[in-house]
Amino acid sequence: MKQTERIKKMERYLDRASTAVMELSAALDKYEDAQKAISALSRYYGSDEWRQDFADDEAGLLPKDLKRGVLSEDGIWNLLSDSRELNTRLQETAKKALEALP
């Protein structure tokens, strides 16, 4: 490979990696900010309060226009499951990335 071709290739790598790092950093900031909400949802799901809210919804006691995704059987469960999987993926990715560095 010629020198100029190599430099151009490395520049593409630099641009791609720089963009990915900046985007991931911004996404991680949002995810870190969401941890308090995830913890609160984890405590709420399956609690006595959640069971009462769920029962009242089933009995038709809540306003019809109330958003109630948190009362679905799967909404919070899926979020918590996805969060656990993401945390595992983050750990594995970070480990591989650190091992690849000089």
Secondary structure, DSSP 8 states (H G I E B T S, - for coil): --HHHHHHHHHHHHHHHHHHHHHHHHHHHHHHHHHHHHHHHHHHTTSHHHHHHHHHHHTT-S-TT---GGGSSSHHHHHHHHHHHHHHHHHHHHHHHHHH--
